[in-house]
Amino acid sequence: MIEIKNAEQIEKMRATGRVVATALAAMEEAATVGMTLKQLDTIGAQVLTEAGATSPFLNYHPDWAPTPFPGSICASVNDVVVHGIPGDYVIEDGDVVSIDFGAILDGWCGDAARSFIVGTPRESDQLLLKATEEALYAGIEQCHPGKTIGDIGYAINGIAKKNKLGNLWDHGGHGIGTEMHMDPFVPNEGRRGKGTKLVEGMVICIEPMFILGKKGDYYYHEDGWTILSASGGRAAHFEHTIAITADGPDILTRL
């Protein structure tokens, strides 16, 4: 069932979104060569505490996962696409770091992700991040009443194809509100005009995940959470929480 929000509820979600955006900015600013992913997780958790918010990630245990998730952030480096566990890995010069972060404040959820390069960038990585972020905004541009989930996926996949990047087409975003993951599923590939129709009051997360590789180039680590590129190609992940309004898309997870 799709949860429709009124204007007051969307404003409450915007407050949660600000917490998410603040934490992501703090972690990107703090990330340096020699820092561990666990230290980044501590920074994210501290932002939650200061805001009076909690983490929807920590101890999250869906049916398909063998164990509860052990962190407040998903921290994915280089060939880790998404759902990386924030452990003792030490960030190296030139690493691509992707942080996925969520918050719950006053009963409402927010979710966003960003990728960035620590230290000396590779040109190929810069192009990867640019294309993945471009795909995010191409998807957001479709977020008008009367458009469809298929329109979003079509726009995202078009950017992947144009840049010859691997697209996790069978993964993607989701509805969000009083729970972190809700209907509808928002895949990163779709057909124009197909799928669930967007209506005013829907709130969804859009999150393209691209790889320097081919479509379907991924596998699950034995930990049951981490998704990696099978070819070893580096990956990027960008995400925002979007409200569908009469005036078009309203990005709730930015400052």
VEXDOKE-691406 format. One record per residue: residue in three letters; x negated, y, z of N, C-alpha, C, O in turn. Coordinates in pm, whole numbers, padded with zeros to 5 digits, always signed. Atoms other than C-alpha are relative to their C-alpha. Layout:
// VEXDOKE-691406
AlaXYZXYZXYZXYZ
...
***
This chain:
// VEXDOKE-691406
Met-00084-00120+00000+00000+00000+00000-00087+00125+00000-00184+00134+00076
Ile+00077-00124+00011-00131+00345-00097+00056+00103+00098+00176+00129+00101
Glu-00036-00098-00102-00128+00603+00183-00001+00140-00062-00104+00185-00113
Ile-00010-00136+00053-00005+00948+00074-00011+00100+00116+00057+00085+00218
Lys+00024-00096-00107-00126+01244+00281+00068+00134-00031+00082+00172-00147
Asn-00049-00136+00017+00033+01583+00339-00115+00098+00017-00228+00058+00046
Ala+00106-00101-00003-00160+01911+00341-00072+00004+00134-00194+00022+00138
Glu+00062-00003-00132-00220+01902+00717-00094-00118+00019-00202-00103+00076
Gln+00084+00118-00013-00358+01550+00703-00125+00011-00087-00233-00033-00046
Ile+00117-00021+00086-00588+01640+00414-00099+00094+00067-00220+00074+00055
Glu+00090-00091-00071-00728+01926+00622-00073-00073+00113-00190-00044+00140
Lys+00066+00080-00103-00800+01680+00903-00109-00087-00062-00216-00105-00004
Met+00102+00079+00069-00984+01462+00653-00116+00088-00046-00230+00042-00052
Arg+00108-00091+00037-01178+01767+00538-00094+00022+00118-00216+00031+00100
Ala+00084-00015-00119-01301+01813+00896-00091-00121+00017-00209-00107+00050
Thr+00084+00121-00005-01421+01452+00894-00105+00005-00110-00220-00032-00088
Gly+00092-00009+00112-01578+01511+00555-00117+00092+00028-00229+00067-00018
Arg+00109-00091-00035-01780+01800+00693-00103-00069+00089-00223-00044+00077
Val+00092+00077-00084-01928+01567+00954-00088-00089-00088-00209-00096-00069
Val+00073+00088+00091-02026+01323+00679-00104+00081-00080-00220+00040-00089
Ala+00091-00082+00080-02178+01598+00464-00116+00054+00083-00229+00058+00036
Thr+00104-00052-00090-02369+01745+00760-00104-00108+00029-00224-00081+00028
Ala+00092+00109-00031-02518+01406+00846-00087-00036-00121-00207-00056-00106
Leu+00078+00033+00119-02622+01329+00488-00106+00105-00028-00219+00072-00063
Ala+00097-00107+00021-02790+01668+00455-00114-00009+00102-00230+00012+00068
Ala+00102+00010-00105-02971+01618+00787-00095-00116-00027-00216-00103-00007
Met+00085+00116+00026-03098+01275+00688-00090+00022-00121-00207-00016-00119
Glu+00085-00028+00117-03219+01387+00345-00111+00097+00036-00225+00079-00006
Glu+00101-00098-00039-03399+01684+00498-00108-00063+00088-00225-00026+00079
Ala+00095+00061-00093-03563+01465+00763-00085-00109-00064-00194-00140-00015
Ala+00068+00116+00059-03668+01182+00531-00139+00037-00051-00153+00125-00136
Thr+00137-00024+00041-04045+01177+00491-00073-00133-00011-00030-00236+00041
Val+00086+00118+00009-04317+00930+00400-00044-00039+00142-00086+00046+00219
Gly+00039+00049-00132-04389+00714+00707+00116-00016+00096+00100-00076+00202
Met-00117+00015-00085-04037+00736+00853+00067-00133-00028+00063-00182-00141
Thr-00072+00126+00020-03837+00417+00906+00147+00028-00028+00200+00134+00006
Leu-00144-00012+00025-03481+00361+00792+00077+00003+00131+00182+00067+00140
Lys-00065+00000-00132-03389+00296+01154-00001+00141+00060+00094+00180+00128
Gln+00005-00138-00049-03502+00650+01238+00104+00088-00070+00164+00175-00007
Leu-00106-00073+00071-03270+00788+00968+00137-00035+00059+00222+00052+00074
Asp-00126+00044-00061-02989+00582+01120+00024+00073+00132+00137+00110+00163
Thr-00012-00070-00128-03058+00746+01456+00046+00144-00022+00126+00196+00056
Ile-00041-00138+00031-03023+01091+01298+00148+00005-00036+00221+00092+00012
Gly-00140+00005+00036-02690+00998+01142+00090-00023+00119+00195+00041+00133
Ala-00079+00031-00120-02561+00853+01468+00006+00121+00093+00109+00144+00158
Gln+00002-00117-00085-02665+01169+01653+00099+00107-00049+00165+00172+00032
Val-00097-00094+00056-02460+01387+01415+00142-00041+00038+00224+00043+00072
Leu-00132+00049-00041-02158+01168+01489+00029+00034+00145+00137+00083+00179
Thr-00018-00025-00143-02208+01200+01863+00028+00147+00026+00118+00181+00103
Glu-00015-00144-00022-02243+01578+01848+00135+00052-00049+00188+00149+00004
Ala-00128-00042+00055-01923+01605+01641+00118-00065+00070+00234-00032+00041
Gly-00108+00072-00066-01724+01375+01869+00063-00103-00092+00179-00140-00074
Ala-00048+00097+00098-01689+01129+01581-00062-00137+00027-00154-00149+00108
Thr+00053+00135-00010-01754+00755+01551-00031-00053-00139+00009+00005-00240
Ser+00040+00060+00127-01896+00530+01282+00096-00111-00042+00125-00201+00037
Pro-00079+00111+00052-01672+00313+01063-00087-00115-00051-00037-00223-00079
Phe+00093+00101+00051-01984+00121+00950-00049-00093+00111-00053-00215+00094
Leu+00060+00078-00109-02130+00010+01283+00097-00108+00048+00210-00079+00088
Asn-00077+00118-00042-02002-00340+01368+00119-00032-00092+00204-00114-00057
Tyr-00102+00034+00098-01776-00342+01060-00021-00144-00047-00133-00181-00082
His+00015+00142+00030-01707-00708+00983+00114-00050-00089+00210-00110-00039
Pro-00101+00053+00091-01501-00786+00672-00011-00152-00011-00111-00211+00030
Asp-00005+00146+00008-01404-01146+00597-00117-00060-00077-00163-00170-00045
Trp+00104+00056+00086-01675-01190+00332-00141+00010+00060-00234-00053+00010
Ala+00133-00020-00057-01965-01080+00555-00028-00101+00111+00060-00126+00194
Pro+00031+00099-00103-02144-01338+00774-00016+00059+00139+00006-00010+00239
Thr+00023-00065-00129-02220-01086+01049+00052+00144-00005+00066+00199-00114
Pro-00037-00142-00001-02103-00739+01159-00116+00086-00050-00232+00050-00033
Phe+00105-00089+00048-02291-00451+00999-00069+00067+00119-00001+00116+00209
Pro+00071-00043-00121-02566-00338+01241-00040+00146+00006-00116+00184+00095
Gly+00045-00139-00002-02603+00031+01159+00112+00099-00024+00224+00062-00059
Ser-00094-00108+00028-02428+00367+01127-00013+00048-00143+00073+00122-00192
Ile+00020-00035+00140-02568+00410+00774-00031-00126-00079-00082-00224-00026
Cys+00056+00096+00094-02622+00192+00473-00121+00069-00063-00107+00176-00123
Ala+00124-00060+00048-02985+00262+00376-00062-00092-00104-00112-00200-00071
Ser+00043+00084+00112-03088+00128+00035-00119+00065-00070-00112+00181-00109
Val+00123-00056+00055-03438+00174-00106-00040-00072-00128-00044-00195-00132
Asn+00052+00049+00128-03560+00130-00466+00093-00101-00067+00196-00061-00122
Asp-00082+00098+00071-03418-00199-00601+00120-00047+00082+00197-00132+00036
Val-00122+00027-00076-03159-00220-00321+00106+00097-00051+00088+00218-00048
Val-00103-00083+00062-02839-00095-00481+00089+00064+00106+00103+00186+00111
Val-00088-00049-00106-02602-00064-00185-00004-00096+00119-00052-00209+00109
His-00021+00079-00122-02532-00192+00169-00129-00045+00066-00130-00145+00138
Gly+00125+00033-00065-02895-00196+00276+00009+00023+00150+00067+00121+00196
Ile-00001-00009-00146-02944-00254+00649-00114+00091+00047-00228+00073+00004
Pro+00104-00095-00045-03133+00030+00828-00091-00062+00105-00065-00055+00225
Gly+00092+00068-00089-03423-00161+00975-00134+00070+00010-00140+00193+00012
Asp+00135-00053-00025-03799-00117+01017-00077+00035-00126-00196+00067-00118
Tyr+00071-00036+00122-03883-00052+00652-00052+00144+00011+00020+00235+00053
Val+00064-00132-00006-04125+00243+00631+00003+00062-00139-00043+00002-00235
Ile-00013-00068+00128-04054+00493+00354-00138+00034-00056-00224+00085+00014
Glu+00126-00025+00069-04336+00522+00100+00016+00113-00101+00128+00150-00139
Asp+00000-00108+00098-04433+00798-00142+00066-00046-00130+00028-00149-00187
Gly-00066+00031+00125-04202+00796-00444+00122-00090+00013+00185-00123-00087
Asp-00117+00085-00020-03928+00581-00290+00129+00072-00037+00145+00192-00012
Val-00137-00046+00019-03570+00624-00406+00081-00051+00120+00091-00172+00141
Val-00076+00036-00119-03356+00629-00091+00146+00038-00023+00178+00152-00057
Ser-00144-00024+00011-02977+00595-00106+00063-00020+00138+00046-00124+00201
Ile-00066+00005-00131-02776+00671+00208+00151+00007-00020+00202+00102-00080
Asp-00146+00002-00002-02409+00577+00240+00042+00020+00146-00008-00047+00236
Phe-00031-00038-00138-02244+00730+00546+00149+00029+00015+00212+00087-00073
Gly-00140-00025-00028-01899+00742+00702+00020+00052+00141-00068+00041+00226
Ala-00035-00051-00133-01726+00902+00999+00150-00017+00022+00229-00019-00072
Ile-00141-00004-00041-01399+00877+01189+00013+00112+00103-00056+00112+00205
Leu-00023-00112-00089-01274+01196+01355+00151+00021+00014+00222+00040-00085
Asp-00144-00017-00026-00931+01229+01518+00085-00096-00081+00195-00063-00125
Gly-00076+00104+00068-00822+00908+01349-00007+00001-00151+00057-00081-00216
Trp+00010-00009+00146-00917+01011+00994-00144-00026-00046-00239+00016+00019
Cys+00130+00046+00049-01204+00869+00788-00054+00088-00113+00022+00153-00186
Gly+00069-00063+00112-01458+01022+00552-00117-00088-00041-00173-00160+00041
Asp+00102+00090+00053-01714+00849+00329-00068+00067-00118-00001+00119-00207
Ala+00075-00058+00111-01990+00973+00099-00139-00063-00005-00183-00127+00090
Ala+00134+00054+00017-02330+00875-00036-00080+00091-00092-00025+00163-00175
Arg+00089-00073+00090-02630+01034-00200-00133-00073-00010-00173-00146+00081
Ser+00134+00055+00021-02964+00926-00343-00098+00115-00017-00064+00220-00071
Phe+00103-00101+00014-03289+01121-00326-00136-00069-00005-00150-00185+00034
Ile+00136+00052+00012-03659+01073-00391-00086+00063+00109-00085+00184+00128
Val+00090-00048-00104-03909+01102-00107-00142+00006-00057-00195-00095-00102
Gly+00136-00012+00050-04247+01237-00211-00005+00020-00150+00078+00090-00208
Thr+00029-00021+00142-04379+01215-00566+00100-00075-00087+00109-00197-00077
Pro-00103+00067+00080-04100+01142-00818-00054-00062-00128-00149-00012-00188
Arg+00021+00054+00134-04112+00918-01121+00105+00062-00092+00218+00087-00051
Glu-00095-00060+00093-03950+01066-01430+00122-00090-00021+00235-00041-00029
Ser-00112+00093+00021-03740+00752-01480+00098+00003+00117+00219-00010+00097
Asp-00086-00008-00117-03608+00780-01125+00081+00130-00001+00200+00130+00034
Gln-00071-00127+00007-03519+01146-01173+00117-00008-00099+00226+00042-00071
Leu-00106+00016+00101-03320+01059-01486+00111-00091+00051+00229-00067+00025
Leu-00099+00092-00059-03148+00772-01303+00091+00074+00097+00213+00062+00088
Leu-00080-00073-00098-03036+00997-01017+00089+00104-00067+00205+00121-00030
Lys-00077-00101+00071-02925+01271-01254+00122-00062-00068+00232-00007-00061
Ala-00110+00066+00071-02712+01029-01458+00105-00053+00096+00224-00044+00069
Thr-00095+00056-00096-02556+00865-01153+00084+00110+00063+00205+00093+00081
Glu-00077-00112-00055-02458+01198-01002+00093+00060-00106+00205+00101-00075
Glu-00085-00047+00109-02327+01310-01341+00124-00088-00013+00235-00039-00037
Ala-00113+00093+00009-02110+00997-01348+00100+00023+00112+00221+00014+00091
Leu-00089-00031-00111-01971+01082-01005+00092+00116-00037+00214+00107-00018
Tyr-00081-00117+00031-01855+01422-01124+00087-00020-00125+00192+00042-00138
Ala-00086+00035+00114-01727+01281-01453+00125-00073+00049+00234-00051-00003
Gly-00114+00068-00060-01505+01054-01244+00090+00097+00074+00212+00089+00064
Ile-00078-00097-00077-01399+01340-01018+00084+00087-00093+00197+00123-00058
Glu-00073-00084+00095-01294+01544-01323+00132-00064-00045+00222+00005-00093
Gln-00122+00070+00038-01029+01279-01391+00107+00002+00108+00218-00047+00087
Cys-00088+00010-00117-00866+01327-01051+00110+00106-00001+00111+00198+00082
His-00116-00086+00010-00548+01505-01156+00126-00086+00005+00124-00199-00044
Pro-00125+00075+00003-00189+01393-01096+00038-00038-00142+00032+00045-00234
Gly-00037+00048+00132-00075+01181-01388-00111-00077-00069-00084-00157-00158
Lys+00112+00081+00050-00423+01047-01467+00003-00136+00070+00087-00159+00158
Thr+00000+00134-00057-00509+00686-01379-00138-00040+00052-00239+00024+00023
Ile+00126+00058-00048-00772+00481-01200-00086-00043-00119-00208-00031-00114
Gly+00075+00038+00119-00869+00351-01543-00072+00116-00064-00181+00098-00119
Asp+00067-00119+00054-00949+00705-01656-00130+00029+00075-00230+00069+00015
Ile+00120-00023-00081-01197+00736-01369-00110-00099-00040-00224-00059-00066
Gly+00098+00101+00036-01370+00407-01450-00055+00018-00140-00173-00005-00164
Tyr+00043-00023+00138-01382+00490-01820-00105+00112-00005-00205+00101-00075
Ala+00093-00113-00001-01554+00822-01749-00135-00040+00060-00240-00002+00008
Ile+00124+00043-00065-01809+00664-01515-00081-00091-00091-00201-00071-00109
Asn+00072+00095+00083-01896+00378-01746-00054+00065-00127-00156+00022-00181
Gly+00050-00071+00118-01932+00618-02037-00136+00062+00024-00220+00064-00065
Ile+00131-00058-00034-02221+00790-01858-00106-00110+00009-00219-00091-00035
Ala+00095+00112-00007-02385+00453-01786-00042-00045-00139-00160-00067-00165
Lys+00030+00045+00137-02360+00350-02150-00085+00101-00075-00179+00065-00146
Lys+00075-00105+00069-02487+00684-02277-00146+00000+00042-00235+00026-00040
Asn+00137-00002-00052-02796+00656-02056-00064-00139+00006-00175-00154+00057
Lys+00050+00138+00005-02839+00278-02107-00041-00051+00138-00150-00105+00158
Leu+00024+00042-00138-02812+00205-01737+00094-00112+00039+00206-00122-00012
Gly-00085+00105-00053-02678-00096-01554+00105+00060+00093+00073+00145+00176
Asn-00111-00052-00078-02338-00029-01396+00060-00114+00081+00096-00218+00026
Leu-00071+00100-00081-02194-00223-01104+00149+00018-00025+00223+00068+00059
Trp-00135-00025+00049-01868-00223-01297+00107-00065+00087+00219-00015+00095
Asp-00099+00069-00082-01694-00471-01064-00006+00044+00146+00062-00014+00231
His-00001-00064-00130-01780-00262-00759+00054+00142-00020+00082+00182-00133
Gly-00047-00136+00018-01665+00090-00690+00056+00059+00127+00020+00021+00238
Gly-00056-00074-00111-01464+00320-00472+00130-00061+00052+00161-00177+00024
His-00114+00053-00074-01146+00286-00271+00084+00113+00055+00039+00227+00066
Gly-00081-00094-00075-00858+00460-00107-00056+00015+00141-00128-00071+00189
Ile+00052-00027-00134-00931+00613+00232+00098+00090+00074+00169+00170+00012
Gly-00091-00083-00080-00738+00774+00517-00010-00038+00146-00110-00006+00211
Thr+00004+00047-00137-00651+00623+00852-00087-00124+00015-00117-00166+00126
Glu+00098+00108+00003-00877+00334+00751-00105+00034-00104-00082+00114-00194
Met+00109-00029+00092-01209+00334+00569+00027-00054-00140+00007+00017-00239
His-00024+00062+00130-01113+00094+00291+00149-00032-00014+00204-00113+00060
Met-00143+00015+00022-00758+00113+00159+00025-00012-00151-00066+00007-00232
Asp-00039-00005+00140-00571+00075-00168+00003+00146-00046+00033+00236+00032
Pro+00033+00098+00103-00633+00145-00448-00150-00022-00012-00229+00062+00032
Phe+00139+00021+00040-00962-00011-00558-00028+00091-00120+00056+00107-00208
Val+00037-00095+00106-01147+00236-00786-00126-00052-00070-00236-00008-00036
Pro+00117+00059+00064-01377+00033-01016-00077+00099-00086-00022+00201-00129
Asn+00087-00087+00078-01667+00188-01205+00005-00027-00149-00081+00019-00224
Glu-00026+00021+00142-01536+00066-01539+00152-00011-00015+00218-00069+00071
Gly-00144+00006+00018-01186+00103-01678+00041+00039-00140-00041+00076-00224
Arg-00057-00037+00129-00957+00169-01972+00086+00124+00018+00160+00137+00115
Arg-00077-00124-00006-00804+00506-02043+00150-00029+00014+00205-00112-00058
Gly-00144+00011-00015-00448+00535-01922+00047-00125+00071+00168-00145+00087
Lys-00038+00126-00063-00455+00199-01743-00023+00007+00151-00100+00090+00200
Gly+00018+00008-00144-00430+00110-01376+00092+00094+00076+00179+00158+00017
Thr-00084-00080-00088-00274+00290-01082+00000+00147-00040-00105+00205-00067
Lys-00011-00142+00034-00145+00639-01161-00032+00085+00123+00011+00054+00234
Leu+00036-00091-00108-00288+00921-00952+00117+00096+00027+00177+00151-00065
Val-00107-00090-00039-00034+01125-00757-00050+00094+00109-00145+00062+00181
Glu+00037-00098-00102-00057+01431-00535+00010-00062+00139+00109-00128+00171
Gly+00004+00054-00136-00154+01335-00179-00082-00126+00014-00112-00168+00125
Met+00093+00112-00008-00368+01035-00269-00138+00052+00036-00176+00162-00006
Val+00140-00031-00029-00722+01041-00127-00082-00125-00030-00053-00233+00022
Ile+00082+00114+00044-00987+00818-00283-00148+00034+00010-00187+00150+00013
Cys+00145-00014+00011-01360+00761-00280-00043-00049-00137-00001-00155-00182
Ile+00059+00037+00129-01546+00752-00610-00149-00019+00023-00214+00069+00079
Glu+00141+00026-00030-01891+00592-00600-00069-00084-00108-00076-00206-00097
Pro+00080+00073+00099-02091+00503-00911-00132-00049+00058-00194+00016+00142
Met+00127+00063-00041-02390+00272-00858-00068-00046-00128-00022-00141-00192
Phe+00070+00030+00125-02636+00261-01149-00138-00059+00028-00202-00029+00129
Ile+00129+00069-00011-02947+00050-01203-00083+00024-00126-00028+00033-00236
Leu+00090+00001+00115-03252+00084-01428-00009-00145-00048-00110-00213-00028
Gly-00011+00139+00045-03143-00245-01585+00127-00016-00079+00180+00080-00135
Lys-00117+00031+00081-02848-00414-01750+00124-00016+00088+00115-00032+00209
Lys-00128+00023-00066-02482-00447-01661-00001-00136+00070-00043-00235+00012
Gly-00005+00126-00074-02430-00712-01394-00134-00044+00058-00147-00157+00105
Asp+00135+00032-00046-02799-00697-01293-00009+00015+00151-00070+00110+00201
Tyr+00007-00009-00145-02755-00766-00922+00027-00135+00065+00083-00226+00003
Tyr-00028+00121-00078-02740-01034-00653+00006+00039+00148-00041+00145+00188
Tyr-00011-00024-00144-02665-01060-00280-00120-00063+00073-00157-00177+00046
His+00105+00052-00088-02947-01099-00028+00061-00102+00095+00182-00105+00116
Glu-00047+00103-00093-02924-01388+00216+00061+00058+00127+00130-00013+00200
Asp-00062-00059-00119-02824-01142+00489+00151+00021-00019+00223+00052+00076
Gly-00142-00010+00028-02483-01129+00318+00050+00141-00026+00165+00159-00066
Trp-00037-00140+00017-02480-00749+00298-00071+00065-00118-00007+00126-00204
Thr+00082-00076+00094-02764-00619+00084+00019-00047-00143+00009-00167-00172
Ile-00010+00029+00143-02707-00600-00292-00124+00057-00068-00155+00175-00053
Leu+00125-00039+00065-03027-00590-00499+00009-00017-00151+00090-00094-00203
Ser+00015+00017+00144-03118-00549-00863-00075-00129-00029-00183-00151+00026
Ala+00064+00129+00031-03202-00893-01006-00130+00019-00077-00221-00063-00064
Ser+00119-00024+00081-03460-00745-01245-00105+00082+00074-00217+00098+00025
Gly+00093-00085-00075-03623-00527-00979+00009+00147-00036-00067+00228+00016
Gly-00017-00140+00038-03504-00206-01143+00055+00083+00115+00133+00033+00196
Arg-00045-00088-00107-03445+00088-00914+00146+00039-00021+00199+00034-00132
Ala-00143-00028+00004-03092+00196-00829+00031+00132+00068-00048+00183+00147
Ala-00048-00123-00062-02895+00506-00730+00148-00012+00030+00220-00090-00033
His-00138+00009-00050-02563+00562-00553+00043+00138+00046-00021+00199+00131
Phe-00058-00127-00042-02351+00877-00522+00148-00021+00027+00213-00100-00041
Glu-00140+00017-00038-02009+00911-00358+00055+00126+00064-00016+00197+00136
His-00074-00104-00071-01752+01168-00250+00139-00052+00033+00190-00144-00031
Thr-00141+00022-00031-01411+01155-00085+00080+00112-00066+00050+00230-00047
Ile-00074-00094+00085-01155+01324-00314+00148-00004+00032+00207-00112+00038
Ala-00145-00009-00012-00801+01445-00250+00059+00040-00135+00008+00129-00202
Ile-00070-00034+00123-00564+01451-00546+00103+00106+00034+00193+00081+00114
Thr-00092-00109-00029-00380+01785-00542+00062+00051-00130+00018+00016-00239
Ala-00065-00058+00117-00149+01976-00775-00097+00086-00080-00080+00103-00201
Asp+00099-00085+00066-00447+02200-00855-00121-00079-00049-00216-00021-00102
Gly+00112+00082+00044-00678+01906-00932-00077-00060+00115-00028-00063+00228
Pro+00077+00067-00105-00954+01730-00740-00052+00095+00106-00097+00206+00075
Asp+00049-00076-00115-01047+01856-00394-00102-00087+00071-00067-00187+00133
Ile+00109+00080-00059-01385+01727-00272-00005+00031+00150-00030+00145+00190
Leu-00010-00018-00144-01357+01674+00104-00132-00021+00072-00145+00016+00188
Thr+00125+00037-00067-01713+01556+00176-00116+00085-00049-00223+00034-00085
Arg+00113-00090+00028-01920+01860+00098+00014+00122+00088+00124+00159+00129
Leu+00002-00118-00089-02021+02163+00302+00048+00123-00076+00054+00232-00019
***
